[in-house]
Amino acid sequence: MPAFSVKDVPAHAFINAYAAHLKQVGKLAVPEWTDIVKTSSAKELPPFDPDWFYIRTAAIARHVYLRTKGTGVGHLRKKYGGNKRRGHRPNRFSVSSGSIARRSLQALEQLGVLQKAADGGRKITSQGQRDLDRISGQIAKVDEA
């Protein structure tokens, strides 16, 4: 059986599968304010999906896995930011919430998936890499069948 990594499976399939895994395990520390918070100042409403924090955390874990150097809160704020509509004036880019990125990184650290990097930010641990590769292998098995 060939070994699969996160790079070998579609991003959407991996993120959904890992979010379901995080929810099933039940060890992810979800903040109590997730049902009322907006994800960015550019957004008008909070997310409709009640499990959005699991999905965002899974996407952050995938992103940190794919980057070679440490990933910090500032980089994630830029990655998940978007255009802020300003009425008749031109749109401007607005970064996303730093609290959401910070809490996701801290929750993944508590699970042992991430650790603080020496040069700043977070990087994936060997146990975290094993877990993410295991999930991607399960997705690849389902795609083959």
Backbone as JSON Lines, residues from 0, in Angstrom:
{"i":0,"aa":"M","n":[0.84,-1.17,0.0],"ca":[0.0,0.0,0.0],"c":[0.89,1.24,0.0]}
{"i":1,"aa":"P","n":[0.71,2.14,-0.99],"ca":[1.55,3.34,-1.02],"c":[1.15,4.31,0.09]}
{"i":2,"aa":"A","n":[2.12,5.04,0.56],"ca":[1.86,6.03,1.61],"c":[1.36,7.31,0.96]}
{"i":3,"aa":"F","n":[0.27,7.84,1.48],"ca":[-0.31,9.07,0.96],"c":[-0.04,10.21,1.93]}
{"i":4,"aa":"S","n":[0.14,11.38,1.36],"ca":[0.3,12.57,2.19],"c":[-0.85,13.53,1.89]}
{"i":5,"aa":"V","n":[-0.87,14.62,2.58],"ca":[-1.92,15.62,2.42],"c":[-1.89,16.2,1.01]}
{"i":6,"aa":"K","n":[-0.71,16.23,0.4],"ca":[-0.57,16.78,-0.95],"c":[-1.22,15.91,-2.01]}
{"i":7,"aa":"D","n":[-1.47,14.63,-1.71],"ca":[-1.98,13.69,-2.69],"c":[-3.5,13.65,-2.79]}
{"i":8,"aa":"V","n":[-4.21,14.3,-1.9],"ca":[-5.68,14.26,-1.9],"c":[-6.22,15.67,-2.11]}
{"i":9,"aa":"P","n":[-7.44,15.79,-2.63],"ca":[-8.03,17.12,-2.82],"c":[-8.2,17.85,-1.49]}
{"i":10,"aa":"A","n":[-7.99,19.15,-1.52],"ca":[-8.02,19.96,-0.29],"c":[-9.4,19.91,0.36]}
{"i":11,"aa":"H","n":[-10.45,20.06,-0.43],"ca":[-11.8,20.1,0.13],"c":[-12.14,18.78,0.84]}
{"i":12,"aa":"A","n":[-11.79,17.67,0.21],"ca":[-12.09,16.36,0.8],"c":[-11.3,16.17,2.1]}
{"i":13,"aa":"F","n":[-10.03,16.58,2.09],"ca":[-9.22,16.42,3.3],"c":[-9.73,17.29,4.44]}
{"i":14,"aa":"I","n":[-10.04,18.54,4.14],"ca":[-10.48,19.46,5.2],"c":[-11.78,18.97,5.82]}
{"i":15,"aa":"N","n":[-12.73,18.51,5.0],"ca":[-13.98,17.99,5.54],"c":[-13.77,16.74,6.38]}
{"i":16,"aa":"A","n":[-12.89,15.85,5.92],"ca":[-12.64,14.61,6.66],"c":[-11.92,14.9,7.98]}
{"i":17,"aa":"Y","n":[-10.95,15.81,7.96],"ca":[-10.22,16.11,9.19],"c":[-11.11,16.87,10.18]}
{"i":18,"aa":"A","n":[-11.98,17.74,9.67],"ca":[-12.92,18.45,10.55],"c":[-13.87,17.45,11.21]}
{"i":19,"aa":"A","n":[-14.34,16.46,10.46],"ca":[-15.21,15.43,11.04],"c":[-14.45,14.62,12.08]}
{"i":20,"aa":"H","n":[-13.18,14.36,11.82],"ca":[-12.35,13.63,12.78],"c":[-12.18,14.44,14.08]}
{"i":21,"aa":"L","n":[-11.9,15.73,13.93],"ca":[-11.73,16.58,15.11],"c":[-13.01,16.65,15.93]}
{"i":22,"aa":"K","n":[-14.15,16.71,15.25],"ca":[-15.42,16.76,15.97],"c":[-15.71,15.43,16.66]}
{"i":23,"aa":"Q","n":[-15.4,14.33,15.99],"ca":[-15.67,13.0,16.54],"c":[-14.79,12.72,17.76]}
{"i":24,"aa":"V","n":[-13.53,13.13,17.71],"ca":[-12.62,12.9,18.82],"c":[-13.08,13.67,20.06]}
{"i":25,"aa":"G","n":[-13.57,14.89,19.86],"ca":[-14.12,15.66,20.96],"c":[-13.11,16.31,21.89]}
{"i":26,"aa":"K","n":[-11.84,16.33,21.5],"ca":[-10.81,16.92,22.36],"c":[-10.46,18.35,21.96]}
{"i":27,"aa":"L","n":[-11.02,18.83,20.85],"ca":[-10.73,20.17,20.38],"c":[-11.46,21.18,21.26]}
{"i":28,"aa":"A","n":[-10.71,22.13,21.79],"ca":[-11.29,23.16,22.66],"c":[-11.97,24.23,21.8]}
{"i":29,"aa":"V","n":[-13.29,24.16,21.7],"ca":[-14.05,25.12,20.9],"c":[-14.48,26.27,21.82]}
{"i":30,"aa":"P","n":[-14.14,27.52,21.45],"ca":[-14.56,28.65,22.3],"c":[-16.08,28.78,22.34]}
{"i":31,"aa":"E","n":[-16.58,29.34,23.42],"ca":[-18.03,29.45,23.58],"c":[-18.64,30.53,22.71]}
{"i":32,"aa":"W","n":[-17.83,31.44,22.17],"ca":[-18.33,32.53,21.36],"c":[-18.44,32.21,19.88]}
{"i":33,"aa":"T","n":[-18.26,30.97,19.48],"ca":[-18.25,30.64,18.06],"c":[-19.59,30.81,17.37]}
{"i":34,"aa":"D","n":[-20.68,30.83,18.12],"ca":[-21.99,30.96,17.48],"c":[-22.37,32.42,17.2]}
{"i":35,"aa":"I","n":[-21.64,33.4,17.75],"ca":[-22.02,34.79,17.55],"c":[-20.94,35.63,16.88]}
{"i":36,"aa":"V","n":[-19.74,35.13,16.69],"ca":[-18.63,35.94,16.21],"c":[-18.6,35.95,14.68]}
{"i":37,"aa":"K","n":[-18.17,37.09,14.12],"ca":[-17.91,37.18,12.69],"c":[-16.46,36.73,12.46]}
{"i":38,"aa":"T","n":[-16.17,36.22,11.28],"ca":[-14.82,35.74,11.01],"c":[-13.91,36.86,10.51]}
{"i":39,"aa":"S","n":[-14.47,38.0,10.16],"ca":[-13.68,39.13,9.68],"c":[-14.51,40.39,9.82]}
{"i":40,"aa":"S","n":[-13.83,41.53,9.89],"ca":[-14.57,42.79,9.92],"c":[-15.22,43.08,8.57]}
{"i":41,"aa":"A","n":[-14.76,42.4,7.53],"ca":[-15.34,42.58,6.2],"c":[-16.66,41.81,6.04]}
{"i":42,"aa":"K","n":[-16.94,40.88,6.92],"ca":[-18.17,40.09,6.83],"c":[-19.33,40.81,7.48]}
{"i":43,"aa":"E","n":[-20.52,40.58,6.96],"ca":[-21.71,41.18,7.55],"c":[-22.36,40.28,8.59]}
{"i":44,"aa":"L","n":[-22.25,38.96,8.39],"ca":[-22.91,38.0,9.27],"c":[-21.93,36.94,9.75]}
{"i":45,"aa":"P","n":[-22.25,36.27,10.85],"ca":[-21.41,35.13,11.27],"c":[-21.64,33.94,10.32]}
{"i":46,"aa":"P","n":[-20.79,32.92,10.35],"ca":[-20.97,31.76,9.47],"c":[-22.28,31.02,9.76]}
{"i":47,"aa":"F","n":[-22.88,30.46,8.71],"ca":[-24.13,29.72,8.86],"c":[-23.9,28.31,9.41]}
{"i":48,"aa":"D","n":[-22.77,27.71,9.07],"ca":[-22.48,26.35,9.5],"c":[-22.11,26.34,10.99]}
{"i":49,"aa":"P","n":[-22.82,25.56,11.8],"ca":[-22.47,25.54,13.24],"c":[-21.12,24.89,13.51]}
{"i":50,"aa":"D","n":[-20.58,24.11,12.57],"ca":[-19.29,23.44,12.75],"c":[-18.16,24.19,12.06]}
{"i":51,"aa":"W","n":[-18.31,25.48,11.83],"ca":[-17.31,26.22,11.08],"c":[-15.96,26.26,11.78]}
{"i":52,"aa":"F","n":[-15.93,26.22,13.1],"ca":[-14.65,26.28,13.81],"c":[-13.83,25.02,13.55]}
{"i":53,"aa":"Y","n":[-14.48,23.86,13.47],"ca":[-13.77,22.62,13.14],"c":[-13.19,22.69,11.74]}
{"i":54,"aa":"I","n":[-13.97,23.24,10.8],"ca":[-13.51,23.34,9.41],"c":[-12.34,24.31,9.31]}
{"i":55,"aa":"R","n":[-12.42,25.45,9.99],"ca":[-11.33,26.42,9.95],"c":[-10.07,25.84,10.59]}
{"i":56,"aa":"T","n":[-10.21,25.12,11.68],"ca":[-9.07,24.51,12.35],"c":[-8.43,23.44,11.47]}
{"i":57,"aa":"A","n":[-9.25,22.66,10.78],"ca":[-8.71,21.65,9.86],"c":[-7.98,22.31,8.7]}
{"i":58,"aa":"A","n":[-8.51,23.41,8.19],"ca":[-7.85,24.11,7.09],"c":[-6.53,24.72,7.55]}
{"i":59,"aa":"I","n":[-6.49,25.21,8.77],"ca":[-5.25,25.77,9.31],"c":[-4.21,24.66,9.5]}
{"i":60,"aa":"A","n":[-4.64,23.5,9.98],"ca":[-3.71,22.37,10.14],"c":[-3.13,21.96,8.79]}
{"i":61,"aa":"R","n":[-3.96,21.92,7.77],"ca":[-3.48,21.58,6.42],"c":[-2.49,22.63,5.91]}
{"i":62,"aa":"H","n":[-2.8,23.88,6.15],"ca":[-1.94,24.96,5.67],"c":[-0.57,24.93,6.36]}
{"i":63,"aa":"V","n":[-0.56,24.68,7.66],"ca":[0.72,24.61,8.38],"c":[1.51,23.39,7.91]}
{"i":64,"aa":"Y","n":[0.82,22.28,7.61],"ca":[1.48,21.08,7.1],"c":[2.2,21.38,5.79]}
{"i":65,"aa":"L","n":[1.56,22.15,4.91],"ca":[2.12,22.39,3.58],"c":[3.24,23.42,3.57]}
{"i":66,"aa":"R","n":[3.28,24.3,4.55],"ca":[4.34,25.32,4.6],"c":[5.59,24.77,5.28]}
{"i":67,"aa":"T","n":[6.76,25.15,4.76],"ca":[8.01,24.63,5.31],"c":[8.45,25.41,6.53]}
{"i":68,"aa":"K","n":[8.21,26.72,6.56],"ca":[8.63,27.51,7.71],"c":[7.45,27.75,8.64]}
{"i":69,"aa":"G","n":[7.7,28.34,9.78],"ca":[6.66,28.56,10.77],"c":[5.54,29.46,10.26]}
{"i":70,"aa":"T","n":[4.33,29.14,10.6],"ca":[3.16,29.92,10.21],"c":[2.6,30.58,11.44]}
{"i":71,"aa":"G","n":[2.44,31.9,11.37],"ca":[1.95,32.65,12.52],"c":[0.55,33.17,12.31]}
{"i":72,"aa":"V","n":[0.06,33.88,13.31],"ca":[-1.29,34.43,13.29],"c":[-1.41,35.49,12.2]}
{"i":73,"aa":"G","n":[-0.38,36.31,12.03],"ca":[-0.43,37.36,11.01],"c":[-0.6,36.8,9.61]}
{"i":74,"aa":"H","n":[0.11,35.75,9.32],"ca":[-0.01,35.13,7.99],"c":[-1.41,34.54,7.81]}
{"i":75,"aa":"L","n":[-1.95,33.91,8.82],"ca":[-3.29,33.33,8.7],"c":[-4.35,34.41,8.59]}
{"i":76,"aa":"R","n":[-4.15,35.55,9.22],"ca":[-5.11,36.66,9.08],"c":[-5.16,37.12,7.63]}
{"i":77,"aa":"K","n":[-4.0,37.18,6.98],"ca":[-3.98,37.58,5.57],"c":[-4.6,36.51,4.69]}
{"i":78,"aa":"K","n":[-4.32,35.25,4.99],"ca":[-4.83,34.15,4.17],"c":[-6.36,34.09,4.19]}
{"i":79,"aa":"Y","n":[-6.97,34.27,5.34],"ca":[-8.42,34.15,5.46],"c":[-9.15,35.49,5.36]}
{"i":80,"aa":"G","n":[-8.44,36.56,5.04],"ca":[-9.07,37.86,4.85],"c":[-9.79,37.93,3.51]}
{"i":81,"aa":"G","n":[-10.42,39.06,3.25],"ca":[-11.14,39.22,1.99],"c":[-11.47,40.68,1.75]}
{"i":82,"aa":"N","n":[-12.18,40.93,0.66],"ca":[-12.55,42.29,0.3],"c":[-13.63,42.83,1.23]}
{"i":83,"aa":"K","n":[-13.42,44.04,1.68],"ca":[-14.42,44.72,2.5],"c":[-15.2,45.66,1.57]}
{"i":84,"aa":"R","n":[-16.49,45.45,1.53],"ca":[-17.34,46.29,0.68],"c":[-17.58,47.61,1.42]}
{"i":85,"aa":"R","n":[-17.35,48.7,0.7],"ca":[-17.44,50.0,1.34],"c":[-18.48,50.9,0.66]}
{"i":86,"aa":"G","n":[-19.56,50.32,0.19],"ca":[-20.59,51.11,-0.47],"c":[-20.18,51.5,-1.87]}
{"i":87,"aa":"H","n":[-20.29,52.78,-2.19],"ca":[-19.95,53.23,-3.54],"c":[-18.45,53.42,-3.73]}
{"i":88,"aa":"R","n":[-17.68,53.37,-2.65],"ca":[-16.23,53.47,-2.76],"c":[-15.65,52.12,-3.18]}
{"i":89,"aa":"P","n":[-14.45,52.09,-3.72],"ca":[-13.85,50.81,-4.13],"c":[-13.62,49.88,-2.93]}
{"i":90,"aa":"N","n":[-13.67,48.59,-3.2],"ca":[-13.4,47.59,-2.16],"c":[-11.95,47.69,-1.72]}
{"i":91,"aa":"R","n":[-11.71,47.3,-0.47],"ca":[-10.36,47.23,0.07],"c":[-10.19,45.89,0.76]}
{"i":92,"aa":"F","n":[-8.95,45.41,0.78],"ca":[-8.67,44.15,1.46],"c":[-8.69,44.38,2.97]}
{"i":93,"aa":"S","n":[-9.28,43.42,3.67],"ca":[-9.34,43.47,5.13],"c":[-8.91,42.11,5.67]}
{"i":94,"aa":"V","n":[-8.08,42.12,6.69],"ca":[-7.62,40.86,7.27],"c":[-8.72,40.25,8.12]}
{"i":95,"aa":"S","n":[-8.61,38.95,8.37],"ca":[-9.62,38.26,9.17],"c":[-9.31,38.41,10.66]}
{"i":96,"aa":"S","n":[-10.13,37.78,11.48],"ca":[-9.98,37.88,12.92],"c":[-8.73,37.13,13.39]}
{"i":97,"aa":"G","n":[-7.93,37.8,14.21],"ca":[-6.74,37.17,14.76],"c":[-7.07,36.23,15.89]}
{"i":98,"aa":"S","n":[-8.17,36.49,16.59],"ca":[-8.56,35.65,17.72],"c":[-8.92,34.24,17.26]}
{"i":99,"aa":"I","n":[-9.59,34.15,16.12],"ca":[-9.97,32.82,15.6],"c":[-8.73,32.04,15.21]}
{"i":100,"aa":"A","n":[-7.8,32.67,14.51],"ca":[-6.57,31.99,14.1],"c":[-5.76,31.57,15.32]}
{"i":101,"aa":"R","n":[-5.68,32.46,16.31],"ca":[-4.91,32.17,17.52],"c":[-5.51,31.0,18.28]}
{"i":102,"aa":"R","n":[-6.83,31.01,18.45],"ca":[-7.49,29.93,19.19],"c":[-7.37,28.6,18.45]}
{"i":103,"aa":"S","n":[-7.44,28.62,17.12],"ca":[-7.26,27.39,16.35],"c":[-5.86,26.83,16.52]}
{"i":104,"aa":"L","n":[-4.86,27.71,16.43],"ca":[-3.49,27.26,16.61],"c":[-3.26,26.71,18.02]}
{"i":105,"aa":"Q","n":[-3.81,27.39,19.03],"ca":[-3.65,26.92,20.4],"c":[-4.35,25.59,20.62]}
{"i":106,"aa":"A","n":[-5.53,25.4,20.0],"ca":[-6.25,24.14,20.14],"c":[-5.47,23.0,19.48]}
{"i":107,"aa":"L","n":[-4.87,23.27,18.31],"ca":[-4.07,22.24,17.64],"c":[-2.8,21.95,18.43]}
{"i":108,"aa":"E","n":[-2.26,22.94,19.12],"ca":[-1.1,22.7,19.98],"c":[-1.46,21.79,21.15]}
{"i":109,"aa":"Q","n":[-2.62,22.01,21.74],"ca":[-3.06,21.16,22.86],"c":[-3.28,19.73,22.42]}
{"i":110,"aa":"L","n":[-3.7,19.53,21.16],"ca":[-3.88,18.17,20.65],"c":[-2.55,17.51,20.28]}
{"i":111,"aa":"G","n":[-1.47,18.28,20.22],"ca":[-0.17,17.73,19.86],"c":[0.09,17.7,18.37]}
{"i":112,"aa":"V","n":[-0.73,18.39,17.59],"ca":[-0.56,18.42,16.14],"c":[0.48,19.47,15.75]}
{"i":113,"aa":"L","n":[0.5,20.6,16.45],"ca":[1.43,21.68,16.16],"c":[2.32,21.94,17.37]}
{"i":114,"aa":"Q","n":[3.44,22.62,17.1],"ca":[4.31,23.09,18.16],"c":[4.88,24.44,17.74]}
{"i":115,"aa":"K","n":[5.36,25.2,18.7],"ca":[5.94,26.5,18.39],"c":[7.29,26.3,17.7]}
{"i":116,"aa":"A","n":[7.51,27.08,16.65],"ca":[8.76,27.0,15.9],"c":[9.79,27.93,16.53]}
{"i":117,"aa":"A","n":[11.05,27.6,16.37],"ca":[12.12,28.4,16.96],"c":[12.2,29.78,16.31]}
{"i":118,"aa":"D","n":[11.9,29.88,15.01],"ca":[11.98,31.16,14.3],"c":[10.65,31.92,14.31]}
{"i":119,"aa":"G","n":[9.71,31.5,15.13],"ca":[8.41,32.17,15.22],"c":[7.32,31.38,14.52]}
{"i":120,"aa":"G","n":[6.11,31.53,14.96],"ca":[4.99,30.82,14.36],"c":[4.87,29.4,14.89]}
{"i":121,"aa":"R","n":[4.15,28.59,14.16],"ca":[3.94,27.19,14.53],"c":[4.38,26.29,13.37]}
{"i":122,"aa":"K","n":[4.76,25.07,13.73],"ca":[5.08,24.06,12.72],"c":[4.46,22.74,13.14]}
{"i":123,"aa":"I","n":[4.39,21.82,12.22],"ca":[3.73,20.53,12.45],"c":[4.67,19.62,13.24]}
{"i":124,"aa":"T","n":[4.11,18.83,14.13],"ca":[4.89,17.84,14.87],"c":[4.9,16.53,14.1]}
{"i":125,"aa":"S","n":[5.74,15.6,14.51],"ca":[5.79,14.3,13.83],"c":[4.49,13.53,14.07]}
{"i":126,"aa":"Q","n":[3.92,13.65,15.27],"ca":[2.65,12.99,15.55],"c":[1.53,13.62,14.71]}
{"i":127,"aa":"G","n":[1.55,14.94,14.58],"ca":[0.55,15.63,13.77],"c":[0.67,15.25,12.31]}
{"i":128,"aa":"Q","n":[1.88,15.12,11.81],"ca":[2.09,14.72,10.43],"c":[1.56,13.31,10.21]}
{"i":129,"aa":"R","n":[1.79,12.42,11.18],"ca":[1.26,11.05,11.08],"c":[-0.26,11.04,11.03]}
{"i":130,"aa":"D","n":[-0.89,11.85,11.89],"ca":[-2.36,11.89,11.93],"c":[-2.92,12.42,10.61]}
{"i":131,"aa":"L","n":[-2.35,13.5,10.11],"ca":[-2.85,14.07,8.86],"c":[-2.62,13.13,7.68]}
{"i":132,"aa":"D","n":[-1.48,12.44,7.66],"ca":[-1.22,11.46,6.6],"c":[-2.17,10.27,6.7]}
{"i":133,"aa":"R","n":[-2.51,9.88,7.92],"ca":[-3.46,8.77,8.09],"c":[-4.84,9.14,7.55]}
{"i":134,"aa":"I","n":[-5.29,10.35,7.82],"ca":[-6.58,10.81,7.32],"c":[-6.56,10.88,5.8]}
{"i":135,"aa":"S","n":[-5.47,11.38,5.23],"ca":[-5.38,11.47,3.77],"c":[-5.31,10.08,3.14]}
{"i":136,"aa":"G","n":[-4.69,9.12,3.82],"ca":[-4.69,7.75,3.31],"c":[-6.08,7.15,3.29]}
{"i":137,"aa":"Q","n":[-6.9,7.47,4.3],"ca":[-8.28,6.98,4.31],"c":[-9.08,7.6,3.17]}
{"i":138,"aa":"I","n":[-8.84,8.87,2.87],"ca":[-9.55,9.51,1.76],"c":[-9.13,8.89,0.44]}
{"i":139,"aa":"A","n":[-7.84,8.61,0.28],"ca":[-7.34,8.02,-0.96],"c":[-7.91,6.61,-1.15]}
{"i":140,"aa":"K","n":[-8.08,5.86,-0.06],"ca":[-8.68,4.53,-0.16],"c":[-10.11,4.6,-0.66]}
{"i":141,"aa":"V","n":[-10.87,5.57,-0.15],"ca":[-12.26,5.74,-0.56],"c":[-12.32,6.15,-2.03]}
{"i":142,"aa":"D","n":[-11.4,7.0,-2.48],"ca":[-11.38,7.45,-3.88],"c":[-11.03,6.3,-4.81]}
{"i":143,"aa":"E","n":[-10.16,5.38,-4.38],"ca":[-9.79,4.24,-5.21],"c":[-10.93,3.25,-5.37]}
{"i":144,"aa":"A","n":[-11.71,3.07,-4.32],"ca":[-12.77,2.06,-4.35],"c":[-13.98,2.49,-5.17]}
